Amino acid sequence: QLIYQIRQEMNKKVDLNGQFLIIDSFPVPVCQPIRNYRAKIFGGYANIGYKATKKIYFYGFKVHVIVSDDGYILDYVVT
């Protein structure tokens, strides 16, 4: 919660006029794919997802990030 508040205050001070925003997402696997259905770590929080670029399933989290063109992270969501 504290990190979220700090990030929101910093976002107010960033000038985004004329800049490009980049949206990306990436998986954060917490175990090897062979253990996807047996893993109990993060039970109830982590999910089995699909990484289309590599055509593999993973057990873990997916992070969605909005970044300014100078590399400043504006917002993120972990699903």
Secondary structure, DSSP 8 states (H G I E B T S, - for coil): -HHHHHHHHHHHT---TT--EEEEEEEEESS-GGGTTT--TTTTT-EEEEETTTTEEEEEEEEEEEEETTS-EEEEEE-
